[in-house]
Amino acid sequence: VTEDGAETDLDLGHYERFLKTTMAKKNNFTTGQVYEQVLRNERKGEYLGATVQVIPHITDEIKRRVYASAEGTDVALIEVGGTVGDIESLPFLESIRQMGVELGRDRAVFIHLTLVPYIKSAGEIKTKPTQHSVKELRTIGIQPDILICRSEQPIPASDRKKIALFTNVNEKAVISAIDADTIYRIPLLLREQGLDDIVVAQLRLDVPPADLSAWEKVVDGLTHPTDEVNIAIVGKYVDHTDAYKSLNEALIHAGIHTRHKVQITYIDSETIEAEGTAKLKDVDAILVPGGFGERGVEGKISTVRFARENKIPYLGICLGMQSAVIEFARDVVGLEGAHSTEFLPNSPHPIIGLITEWMDEAGQLNVRDEGSDIGGTMRLGAQKCRLKSDSLAFELYQKDVITERHRHRYEFNNQYLKQLEAAGMRFSGKSLDGRLVEIIELPDHPWFLACQFHPEFTSTPRNGHPLFSGFVEAAAKHKKQG
């Protein structure tokens, strides 16, 4: 989720983490969006009755979006997904071919990422897939300037020379991208081979040498931990760990900044429902992430109870906060049947309910009801939150107002706020208008914090994130105390 509320491919998260920049809706678009816009243009009569074709109508719309996203930047990095030769990629490849002609050789660099497989049984590198991939690309009209060759092993000079010969690429521009112990070492490995110098030279940019000292610190912190902590992520989608990619990376970032190796144990919340909380006994901290739908929710609620009763550091995110509030209402306040209207519409105690009104990042009022479409109706993007000064959240953030990204349509029911507050729950963060609860804490617990927003979306390897760093430090402290 971007700051302006776009739900995008997880690749954008990698770009934000690596480039230390903020992405927006314009930084990602799909084939469906392009075709939708072209059809809309045709209905408006913008093509004056001409037959709509891939060239020029689809390609022009692709170029328009690329140029628009690059506006105001010195250098734009454009990733074309898919594989050369696939029919889905052809309009996009044709578009960037045209852009190469329009911009000229000193304003466009074509970089082609290829696979150079290593055959273990034979102990040799195979260059044919790369040769054929470039050949296919050249038939489209694109001559790559640089090849980045993915491989398990370093590519010998003889094979690089062979690749250069058959692909018409300068040998120095055949870059080896071998498997590394951490993805965060990749920028350092690419710099060693002069990739940055090649790009700068072709674009005729007058810039100082790249300073990657911050990256060196990141790699050093990641590869030289002083201790290890085991954190359980209890979720609904643990069979598809990419669903928690940003979360996983945020915990790694916290480990970098606290000098801890973070061992993540994924536990299916349905397993907790069926088998109990035995799998949680040996972990140093527990994290319950977001999710949608009733499946596995009771397992998450049981997990919250285990963390609360056993004084284990707990971080809840989105549904993880809602689960914490539901558990507290049931087991501490004594509100039998307390639940979310998402899972039990007729709950006697609807602790969590549908958000009916909120202000978006542009200050516009959004209104929803039970009849609204599911798609495109969530509270999305960056929202400001005011913190209480006497809270754990304030201690971690060290500021009164924070900005975090959201992706949800259900929220805490303020009618129960005084009851839960009287029983010991602290509501330490709220929206600026005071209407929406964003952070809850348990002051009588060593470290128990849950938030409605997604802090993982703003964590970076160079800066980390205060919530995750505090969480990992709490896990380490819990481990030492036994």
N, C-alpha and C positions, 0 to 999 in steps of 0.2 A: 504494500500500500504506500503510494507516494504521499508527499506532504499535501498536495492539492487534491487527494482523495481518489486517485486512479488505482484500480486493482490490476496489476501488471504481472508479467513474467518474472520469475524469481531471479533471472539474470540481472535485472535492474538493481537488485539488492547487492549483487557482487560489484557492479559499477559504483554504487554509492560508497560501499566499504573501501574499495581500492582507490577511487579518485577523490575521496573526501569532498564530495559535492552532493547537491540535492537534486534529485530527478523529479520530473513532473509528467503530467498526462502526455504532453507533446513528445516525450522521449521514448515512447513505445507505441507502435501501432501494428495492426494485424491485417491480413488479407480481407477478412470480413468487414473491417471498418472502411477499408479502401473501396470495396465494391459497394457498400452501403452508401457512401458519399457520392460515388459516380452515378448510382441509380437515382439518388436524390437530385443531383444536378440535372440529370436527363429529364426528370419530371418537372423541374423548374423551367425547362426550356433553354438551359445554358448552352446546349450543343446545337441549337437551332434546327432540330429535327434530324441531325446526322446520325447514322448508325453507330451505336456505341461499340467500340472495339478495344481490345487489350492495348494496342498501340494506335493512337496516342492517348486515349482517355484514361486507362488504368495507369499507364506509366507516368503520365503527367501528374496524376493525383499522388502517386508515390513520391515523385520528385518534389512536389509542392510541400508535402509533409516533411520530407528530409530537410529541405532548405529552411522551412519555418522553424524546425527544431534546432537548427544550427545558427539561427540568427543571434547576433550579439556575442558570439564566441570567437576565439582566435583559431582553434582547431576543433573540428567535430569528428568524433569516432563513430562510424556507422557500421553496425553489425547486421549482416544479412543472414538470417537463420536458415536452417535446412541444409541440404546437400546438393552440390553441383550435379546437374542432370535430372533432379527431381522436377516434375512438372509444376509443383507448387511454387518453386523458387524462380522460375523463368521470368515472370514480369518484373520481379525485384532486381534480378541480375541485369536485365535489359535497361532498367531505369538507371542503375549506377553506371552502366556502360555509357549511356547518353550523358550522364553527369560528368564523367571523365573527359568526354569530348568538350563539353561546355566550359568546364573549369580550366582545362589545360594541364599539361604534364607537371608544372611546378605548383599546382594547387590541389592535386589529387594523388593519393598513393593507394594502390591496390595491394592488400595483404591477404594472402590465401592460407588458411589453416588446413593442413592435411595430416593424414595418418601414415606413419612409416612403421609398419608392424615388425616386431622382433620375433623370429621363429626360434624358440628356446631349444627345440630338439636339434636344429641345425646350427644354432649359435650364430645366426646371421640376420642382417637387416634386409628387408625387401623394399625396394624403391618404386616398383611398378605401380602400386596404387596411387602414389603421388604423381607419377608421370602421366597416368591416364586421367587423373582429376584435372591437372593443369591443361591437358590436351582438350578435355571437354569444355573447360572454361574459355579457352582460346577460340573454340568454334563459335562461342557466343559473342566473341569480340572483345574479351577482357584479357589482357596480358598482365599477370601479377608482377608487381615490382619486388615483393618480398614473400618468401615462403616461410611459414612457421610450421615445423614438422614435429608432430607429437609422436613420441616413442618411449618405450620402456627403458631403453639403453641409449647412451650417447651415440650420435651418428658419426662414424669415422669420416675423416677428411676425404677419403676416396669415394665414399658414397655421397657426400655432399657435392663433390665435384661432378659426379655422375648425374645427380639430380639437376644441378645447374646447367649442365650440357643439354639435357633432354627437355628442359622447361624454359630455356632462354632467359634464365634469371641469373644475375650476378652471383658468383659463388659466395661472396661475403654476405649476401642477402638471403642465403639459405640458413635459417636459424633453427637450431635444435632445441625443442621444448621437451625435455625428458621428465619422467616422473620424479617428483620431489617429495621430501618427507612432510612438507606442508605447502599448501597453495600460496602462502604468504612469502615463500622464498622465490617464487617465479619471477617477480619484477627484478630481483637481484641477478638471477640467472640470465634473463634476457639482456640486462644491461652489460653483463660480462661479454656478451657476443656482439655488442654494439648496435642493437636494434634501434635505440633512441637516436644514435648518431646518423643512421641511414635515413630515418624518417625526417629528421631535422634538415639534413642536407638536401633531400629531394624537394621539400617544401620551402627551402631557402629561408629558414627561420633564423633570426639572430637572437639566440637565447643562451644563457649560461649553462654549464654542465648540470645534469640532474643531481639534486641532493637527495639521496635515498637513505640518509642517516636514520630517519624515523623508521624506515622499513627494517633497517638493520637491528634497531632496538626491539621491534616487534618480533622478529625471528629469534633474537637472543632470549627474549622473555618467554617465548613459546618453547624453545628447545632446551632451556636451562631452568626448569622449575625447582623450587626448594622443597615442595611438598605436593601431595596429591589429595584430591577430595573426590568422593563419589556422590553424584547428584542423580536422583531419580526423576525422570520426566514421566508423569502418569497421564497418558493421553488416549485419544480415540483412534489416532491414525498412525500408530507406531510401526505398522507394516510398511508405511510409505514415509520414511524419515525425511524426505525432501519437503514434506508438509511442515516440518519444524526446522527448516534450513536456517532461517534467520535467528531462531532461538538457539540452535546449536552453535552458530557462529558467535552470538553474543556471549554465551558462556565461555567459549574459547577466548574471546577478547578479555573477559573478566579475569580468566586465568593468567593471561599475559601480564596484566597490570598488577596482579596480586602475587605473581610468581608461583602459581599453583597449576599443576596438571589437572584438568577437569575431566574426570571419567564419567561419561553419561550412561546411565542405565535406563533404557526405555521399557516401560511397563504398560501393558494394555489395561485400561480402566475396567474393561469387562472381566479381566482376570481377577482384579480385586473384588469385583462383585461375586464371582464364582468361588474363589479360593481364600478370600480374606486378605489381610494386610501383611502376611508373613514375609513377603518379598521386600517390604519396606524397612525391615528391622536393622539391616546392615548399612543403610545409606546415611550420608552425612547431612543431606538436605533434600527437600522435596519441592518440585515445581509442577504445578498443574497449569497447562496451557489452555488456549481457547479451543473452541469447537462449536458445532451446531448439531441439533437433533438430540433426541432422548437417549439414544444408545450410549451406554457406559457412564451416564451421569451419576447414578448412585455409587458407582465405583470411585468417582472423583470426590463425592461427598464423604465417603468412608475414608478416603485418603486424607482429606482435610482434618477429619476428626482424629485420625492417628497422629498427624503432625502436631495438632493443637494439644492433645492430651499427653504426648510424649516429649513435648518441648523441642521438637526438631525444627530447624529453620525452614520456613515455608514462604514460597513466592507464588502467588496466583496471578494469572494473566487472563483478562477477559472472562471467559466462562470459569476460569480458575478463581476469580474474585466472586462471581455469582455463587459458585459452589461453596465458598468459604462463608458467605453471608447466610446461605440456606442452612448450612450445618450449624452455625452459631444460633440461628433462630430456633432450630429444632431442639438441639441438645443442650444449649445453655439457657436460652430464654424460655423454652418449653412450649413453643408454638407448633403443636402437632399438625402434620400435614403441610407445613410451610414448603413452598416450592416456587418455581418460575412458571409463569403462564405459557411460556414456550413449550413446556413439557406437560403441564397440568393446568389447562385453561380454567377449570373450576376449583382451583386450590382454595381451601378455607383461609389460607394466609399467603396471598400472592406477594412474596418478598421481592421477586423480580418481575417486572412487567415491560410491555412494549413502550418504547420511547415515542410519544405522540408529537412532541415539538422540540426542536433544537436549532441553534444557529450554526450554519456551516462556516468554513474557513473564510468565506467572503462576507460574512455578516448577514446572510440571507436566512430567513425563517424557513425551516423544513417541517412539513406536517405529514404524519403517517397515521394509518389506522389498520385494523385487522384485515381490511379488504384490499390493502395496497399490495402491489406485486412484490414477490420475493426478490427478484433481481433489481439491482440498482436502487434499493430503498434503505440502505444502511447509513448509519452515521459514520462517515469516512473522512480520512485525512487528518491534518494537524488541528488540534484544539488546545486552547490555553486552560490551565488548571491552577487554582490558587491553593497553596499549602498552608497548613497551620504551623506556626513557628515552633510549637512544643511537640514536634512529631519526629518519628524516625525518617519519614520522607524528606522533611526539611533538613535533617542532619545529613542525609545522603546527597541531596541536590544542592544544598547551600544557597537556595534562592526562594523567594516568595511565590513567583509565578513561573511555571514551566510550560513547555509546549511538547506534546506527544501525539502520536498518530493513533487513530481509532478505526475499528472495523466491527461494528455491532449494531443491533437494533433493539436489544433489551437492556434494561437499566434497573438499578435499585429503586424500590418503592419507598419514597420519602415518608409515607404514613407510618412506617415502622422504625424510623430513625431514632426517635426518643427512647423506645423500648430497648433497642439493641445498644444504644449509647449508655443507658442506665445499667445494663448488664455487663458493661466493660469494653465494648467495641468502640474504637476511635475512628471517626470519619475525618481523615487528615487531609484529604484533597477533594475539592469540588470545582465544577465549572465556574467561570467568572461570575455568572449570574446566580450562582449558589443553588441551582435547581438539580444538577446532576452530580451524583457521588462518583468520584474518580478513583479514590484510594481509601482503603480501610486498613486498620492495624489492630493488634491486640497488645496493649502496653504491658500486660502481665506475662507475656511470652518473650523468650530471649530474642527471637527475630521472626516476626509474623507480619507480612505485608502483602496486600493484593491490590491490583490496579485494573481498572476497566480498559485502559489503553494498552497498546503494544509497544513496550520500550525496546524490544529487540530490533525494531525497524530503524532506530536511530543509533544503534551501537556500531562503532568502527574499531578496527584493530589498533589504530593509533591512539584513540581517545577512550575506548571502552564505553561503559555506561554506568552511572552511579548506582542504579538499582542492582545490576548484576554483579558489580564489584563488591558491593556491600553484602550481597547474598553469598558469594563465594567465600568472603572473609568470615561470615557467620558459620558457613559449613566447616571451614577449617577450625574455628574456635570450638564448635560442637564436637568435632573429631578429637581434639586434644583433651576435652573434658571427659571423653569416653561415654 
